[in-house]
């Protein structure tokens, strides 16, 4: 493996780890907000940000592969 391939593999692994963390924390925040009866705008903002994140992650993941 070249240095560039190692760096790319490390970058992909770190991105997956960040995506996993985000994919656990944002749905937990949405669930917490819904169960505690917080303002619907807060739930909407969390939901939209999560949808945008997932969309961009998968689009960029496919494009960079």
C-alpha positions as a LaTeX table, in Angstrom:
\begin{tabular}{lrrr}
\hline
Residue & $x$ (\AA) & $y$ (\AA) & $z$ (\AA) \\
\hline
Unk1 & 0.00 & 0.00 & 0.00 \\
Unk2 & 1.16 & 3.47 & $-0.75$ \\
Unk3 & 1.08 & 6.30 & 1.72 \\
Unk4 & $-1.85$ & 7.88 & $-0.13$ \\
Unk5 & $-3.89$ & 4.67 & 0.12 \\
Unk6 & $-3.16$ & 4.42 & 3.84 \\
Unk7 & $-4.18$ & 8.04 & 4.40 \\
Unk8 & $-7.37$ & 7.55 & 2.39 \\
Unk9 & $-8.27$ & 4.37 & 4.30 \\
Unk10 & $-7.67$ & 6.16 & 7.60 \\
Unk11 & $-9.79$ & 9.11 & 6.45 \\
Unk12 & $-12.65$ & 6.79 & 5.45 \\
Unk13 & $-12.47$ & 4.95 & 8.77 \\
Unk14 & $-12.59$ & 8.22 & 10.72 \\
Unk15 & $-15.53$ & 9.46 & 8.65 \\
Unk16 & $-17.44$ & 6.26 & 9.37 \\
Unk17 & $-16.76$ & 6.63 & 13.08 \\
Unk18 & $-18.02$ & 10.23 & 13.05 \\
Unk19 & $-21.09$ & 9.18 & 11.05 \\
Unk20 & $-21.83$ & 6.45 & 13.57 \\
Unk21 & $-21.57$ & 8.87 & 16.46 \\
Unk22 & $-23.80$ & 11.39 & 14.73 \\
Unk23 & $-26.27$ & 8.66 & 13.75 \\
Unk24 & $-26.64$ & 7.68 & 17.40 \\
Unk25 & $-26.74$ & 11.12 & 18.99 \\
Unk26 & $-29.15$ & 12.97 & 16.70 \\
Unk27 & $-31.93$ & 10.32 & 16.77 \\
Unk28 & $-31.47$ & 10.20 & 20.55 \\
Unk29 & $-31.91$ & 13.98 & 20.68 \\
Unk30 & $-35.01$ & 13.75 & 18.49 \\
Unk31 & $-36.50$ & 11.04 & 20.70 \\
Unk32 & $-35.67$ & 12.98 & 23.85 \\
Unk33 & $-37.28$ & 16.13 & 22.44 \\
Unk34 & $-40.44$ & 14.29 & 21.42 \\
Unk35 & $-40.80$ & 12.47 & 24.73 \\
Unk36 & $-40.29$ & 15.64 & 26.76 \\
Unk37 & $-42.77$ & 17.61 & 24.68 \\
Unk38 & $-40.30$ & 20.24 & 23.56 \\
Unk39 & $-41.15$ & 22.77 & 20.90 \\
Unk40 & $-41.90$ & 21.10 & 17.54 \\
Unk41 & $-39.48$ & 23.46 & 15.79 \\
Unk42 & $-36.59$ & 21.93 & 17.73 \\
Unk43 & $-37.63$ & 18.43 & 16.64 \\
Unk44 & $-37.99$ & 19.64 & 13.06 \\
Unk45 & $-34.53$ & 21.23 & 13.07 \\
Unk46 & $-32.94$ & 18.05 & 14.45 \\
Unk47 & $-34.76$ & 15.95 & 11.86 \\
Unk48 & $-33.83$ & 18.15 & 8.92 \\
Unk49 & $-30.19$ & 18.38 & 9.97 \\
Unk50 & $-30.05$ & 14.60 & 10.30 \\
Unk51 & $-31.61$ & 14.11 & 6.86 \\
Unk52 & $-29.18$ & 16.57 & 5.29 \\
Unk53 & $-26.26$ & 14.89 & 7.02 \\
Unk54 & $-27.26$ & 11.42 & 5.82 \\
Unk55 & $-27.86$ & 12.65 & 2.28 \\
Unk56 & $-24.50$ & 14.40 & 2.05 \\
Unk57 & $-22.66$ & 11.54 & 3.70 \\
Unk58 & $-23.95$ & 8.95 & 1.24 \\
Unk59 & $-23.58$ & 11.20 & $-1.80$ \\
Unk60 & $-19.98$ & 12.07 & $-0.93$ \\
Unk61 & $-19.19$ & 8.51 & 0.10 \\
Unk62 & $-20.30$ & 7.18 & $-3.27$ \\
Unk63 & $-18.62$ & 9.98 & $-5.18$ \\
Unk64 & $-15.27$ & 9.63 & $-3.45$ \\
Unk65 & $-15.13$ & 5.87 & $-3.88$ \\
\hline
\end{tabular}
